[in-house]
């Protein structure tokens, strides 16, 4: 059969289709979904398009719906007009499905809502001797050939009952162009999805109303995998020890997600069964554990993943308690430990569309860095994070009630504690602040050594007496025992400083190395994006003072919140963003820092606790 | 991106592909699978093709494998050469995968073996720092982009273990272009499929070796659904009574199939897990019950099916004990009760490619009729069969040991009994024989009445005394009590004759009506095909004498055995045949006989027990 090219304007997408294809089907093949409330039967007149070139003659239905003037101007019903030659088709915005635009918080990012899950209410004719079509054909015909039959036997089994119980007034649920389920009556507004960001430490879930793309509830909790180790390395070790370890870690995160689903649904008054899809981001290790796939290959060189591309699986197969036919879309990974969460950050911040030199740093338990310029993207991961989330720091803790989150030193030490309660530990931003202040007053040297009381001169007395020493070395008391929760005081040790120093050197050194791939240095960064909760809370002047981030002018630094989670919401609400995420995952070059010559030099240089790059 | 047309010769299939597509991928899109033992890496030289038109310049790999002469003649490696313009590609037979040709018994039918299930042995490079590809990418890359990632989580979970246990020497199992499973080592020859014909009364399973298409074992058994009623109508009633009835019928046929699998595998020495796919034919009701889908819509006008098109489901979801990832391909139905088995008959007999007027009659428990001429196909179903399978006949039985299968009347009655044992009943062919002989000697009138002894004259004494009478009417004793198994004798009653008369009238009348759709009559039939075991065993002269089949010259009548089962084997061993089956199901017009004016007139005329069409 002859094939012709159909070009769709204004987007300029083109497809090759066989003669006789409806413009509706051709548009779908080109990625454009047109409105068809009548089910593509030529009655509603919503799929208007203007054609130039090879189409067949208007049908009698079209002549009835469109006037002679409209027909003369080239207007046709896309569901009726068929390709008869090469053709150009202009599709007005009003003919396109779901043109809501939503604003996603955290980053300024608009998207056209076009979820993978679509629900269409159908009022079908009952079977008759004149129209004895099979039940499935009756449904699929009304969906105008957009949708393939269900591949799951349960949906087929339910079909005749649902159709007849509801007297053929049903709602078809489709995903990825496949019929997922049928529901009695018109339930098309009752469609929810869940965007999930699986962090090494924290899991966040956003419940979204799919037809509008609006977030209706957010829930978060600790990743209970933490009981098996704080960082990805220890979890990989346990998962690699055998099927039981893997099952335990996989089960832990599924349990957390099920709990978040229950809470978010309860808060929004939405039944769990109204969730038809989950979109999930996480680092590579989290992605593997979530699917129950062994991350053993990530445990040692050459850091091999089992899968890298996007995965679509059944929620039921993972034990997730939502609609029984619901899908899980796992955003693709980039490489090594740089996972889907980084794809989410790039998507949310549009780094893939940057002209100027832009850098994003996502400091969670892992630290991921992305540098971008003119569509060229490089990413790396550092095992930098735990220090900033409290791990490895003697009295470190997460940014929760009782955490010292900022520190000022004048004639004495003044700390701010989250929740305005007695302090019981120090969180990431407090740690950065404390170190920066202690460097400023001379208690910590630029090389990171915490001095003994007798080595420092000119300190105010109240500050000096906080410098203590015990069998484990020197420490600086931020909160005295009597001021603290539990009465043990809160102190920062010399070792804690070393831990932080290692973490920040990995991040800064890694960033320098990535920038070098673009022939640039830290000073050339036009915009530095700080993703993750940590990015929101650190005092930037402290971070700059100790060389955690480059000493850029303030206006070039921006916090973008949980950008990975925003990315998960974007792919949940838009198949366009999904395609873009997959494109990003393919395009970003993963750089394995430990394999790079020069990394350890840069790492050593970046250990210095002073503004970087050094002005030499 | 520019798109170009690639035409593949000698088949003349063409595809539209983006610039830069390899000829290998373009060929796959056109339905041609080329040999790539090296995994499409340009090393083995097996995917040779000769090109004219737009391709890029030969790669260095090609220059190494092919000589300058070959290159000058336009020979290229399809895995390396890329489309750069419209191009014509000639693919020699030696480059195509699995070019075995097999002969299928029953009908003379050749096919190119090209199963949906493909197994490819791969010897993959182990990961290294230079080549840290993800496991899944490593496998898919070696399959040259023919194959999509697995959609089932179990396959992904098994991936890293299988790869490493077998030191990256594995066999990839793919179906429908999707990666189904991986196995350690090279198991590519260990690939089996099962073709199943679910009859209302009998289930037959053919175990086939997929790489060669050869049948290695056959097993058959009664359809144990029969305990819930002999015919489809009673089974529909039970299945419609509630979920339990449906589950019982569905479970019954699955149990039978599992039993056949065990027997066939035992006979051939093949493990059940080596079966990767089942192809299944059956009438519409059997198809629905097999999938556990309610056939209630078939129970009354307008006889609505739940599904009509081909279905692919997981064997595990149906409880079938084969490879855990195995698929079930259910051949599409035509309409009403005319199901996948009739598609199988058409496929096996190539009725879809007939020029002359050809008719196929498949008499099982249902009787299906297909008429074909010049690609035009009409089909109908009659509830005719049970009489010929023993049901509704007082002493009817299946064609098993002890069944009277032929009857001759001279000065006495001579019966042949299957197995040469004492008779205990009468099967279909014996029934047709008995009626034909009794009509010939004047005991049964052309209108079907069995006369009383006193109404017949000139009978040999030994024949006359077999005409008996009791409270239920007249009967003709075929075997006296003392000759018979169990001592009750075997007799044919006047009512039995009426039952057979109804059945044969439905078949003959239905055939006449279908022929009329083509403007023809029974005398115009150029070839009459008798499918089903019954067609093999009836004496044709008897069938013609009583007007069960038209009185055509013997050379125009052919028995084709279990053609439905042959059809199931064809689609199991060839995706081409599968596409053709789907095309057939779309093309055949289903005629609902009961809805046709004129059917009852024809039915009444066809009741006459004499050669038909009547020579008037």
Boltz contact constraints between the chains, C-beta under 6 A:
constraints:
  - contact:
      token1: [A, 3]
      token2: [B, 16]
      max_distance: 6.0
  - contact:
      token1: [A, 16]
      token2: [B, 3]
      max_distance: 6.0
  - contact:
      token1: [A, 16]
      token2: [B, 16]
      max_distance: 6.0
  - contact:
      token1: [A, 127]
      token2: [B, 302]
      max_distance: 6.0
  - contact:
      token1: [A, 127]
      token2: [B, 304]
      max_distance: 6.0
  - contact:
      token1: [A, 128]
      token2: [B, 302]
      max_distance: 6.0
  - contact:
      token1: [A, 129]
      token2: [B, 302]
      max_distance: 6.0
  - contact:
      token1: [A, 132]
      token2: [B, 302]
      max_distance: 6.0
  - contact:
      token1: [A, 132]
      token2: [B, 304]
      max_distance: 6.0
  - contact:
      token1: [A, 134]
      token2: [B, 305]
      max_distance: 6.0
  - contact:
      token1: [A, 134]
      token2: [B, 307]
      max_distance: 6.0
  - contact:
      token1: [A, 134]
      token2: [B, 308]
      max_distance: 6.0
  - contact:
      token1: [A, 135]
      token2: [B, 306]
      max_distance: 6.0
  - contact:
      token1: [A, 136]
      token2: [B, 307]
      max_distance: 6.0
  - contact:
      token1: [A, 137]
      token2: [B, 308]
      max_distance: 6.0
  - contact:
      token1: [A, 153]
      token2: [B, 313]
      max_distance: 6.0
  - contact:
      token1: [A, 153]
      token2: [B, 317]
      max_distance: 6.0
  - contact:
      token1: [A, 156]
      token2: [B, 293]
      max_distance: 6.0
  - contact:
      token1: [A, 157]
      token2: [B, 292]
      max_distance: 6.0
  - contact:
      token1: [A, 157]
      token2: [B, 293]
      max_distance: 6.0
  - contact:
      token1: [A, 159]
      token2: [B, 306]
      max_distance: 6.0
  - contact:
      token1: [A, 160]
      token2: [B, 294]
      max_distance: 6.0
  - contact:
      token1: [A, 160]
      token2: [B, 306]
      max_distance: 6.0
  - contact:
      token1: [A, 292]
      token2: [B, 157]
      max_distance: 6.0
  - contact:
      token1: [A, 293]
      token2: [B, 156]
      max_distance: 6.0
  - contact:
      token1: [A, 293]
      token2: [B, 157]
      max_distance: 6.0
  - contact:
      token1: [A, 294]
      token2: [B, 160]
      max_distance: 6.0
  - contact:
      token1: [A, 302]
      token2: [B, 127]
      max_distance: 6.0
  - contact:
      token1: [A, 302]
      token2: [B, 128]
      max_distance: 6.0
  - contact:
      token1: [A, 302]
      token2: [B, 129]
      max_distance: 6.0
  - contact:
      token1: [A, 302]
      token2: [B, 132]
      max_distance: 6.0
  - contact:
      token1: [A, 304]
      token2: [B, 127]
      max_distance: 6.0
  - contact:
      token1: [A, 304]
      token2: [B, 132]
      max_distance: 6.0
  - contact:
      token1: [A, 305]
      token2: [B, 134]
      max_distance: 6.0
  - contact:
      token1: [A, 306]
      token2: [B, 135]
      max_distance: 6.0
  - contact:
      token1: [A, 306]
      token2: [B, 159]
      max_distance: 6.0
  - contact:
      token1: [A, 306]
      token2: [B, 160]
      max_distance: 6.0
  - contact:
      token1: [A, 307]
      token2: [B, 134]
      max_distance: 6.0
  - contact:
      token1: [A, 307]
      token2: [B, 136]
      max_distance: 6.0
  - contact:
      token1: [A, 308]
      token2: [B, 134]
      max_distance: 6.0
  - contact:
      token1: [A, 308]
      token2: [B, 137]
      max_distance: 6.0
  - contact:
      token1: [A, 313]
      token2: [B, 153]
      max_distance: 6.0
  - contact:
      token1: [A, 317]
      token2: [B, 153]
      max_distance: 6.0
